[in-house]
């Protein structure tokens, strides 16, 4: 499986004093059929020119930068050198922040998933972390920097493979406030019993392979039929050409022991003080932590 996927990032997981070298791969792919816009009359591709609104010239990709516009109409232009100055651009480490019960993470926060492959001749530390997460039923909260952007992410074990899922910040999830649900009468016991009976009659284990994207299947059949039958809607198009391994963990048990001892040195009062300081807003604390790390 891994030989047909390309690594998009290399770094390491910082697990206490243990360092776990990894490669990152996109865990999902889009199988939707893509369409181009064409001229209905002759099937010619519709192309878009990158025209500057100031000088009217067509601009090459190499001459395009990014800009931010403030609410009061000020435009700030940033190039690659500006982005490279940010700490996030240099991060090649996935620090574990804490381990939380898996059920406490609302699935609505999940964004994109990535597989982690061990990038060491001795994946013992990788296997240990994956096994520990699976058996403890906990998820590691981590900071993950990809494409100059640091996100809070959840790292868990899936069939022995570590998976990272980037998380939305709480304020990126819209509040579900619908007046139509206000003052609605609660279901009657009899209605609830009947509904629960219906649910139970349809209950089963989830098997993803049992479901098929019927739309894509039928769309592919339609395209194949049109191609085989020909006609004025089928146009012939001319074809165009379009490392070093990290050091191994020498003494894993000793590194873990030192990590446990370091975590235990914090006095209870220190921990409570830290919680009080960070208590005002969890959202703000999360963002502040991301900025410091990223």
Helices and strands as residue ranges (DSSP letters): G 2-4, E 9-15, E 18-26, G 61-63, E 66-69, E 75-78, H 80-84, G 87-90, E 93-101, G 102-104, G 107-109, E 110-118, H 124-136, E 138-146, E 149-158, E 161-167, G 170-172, G 179-181, H 189-201, G 208-210, H 214-229, H 252-264, H 268-278, H 282-293
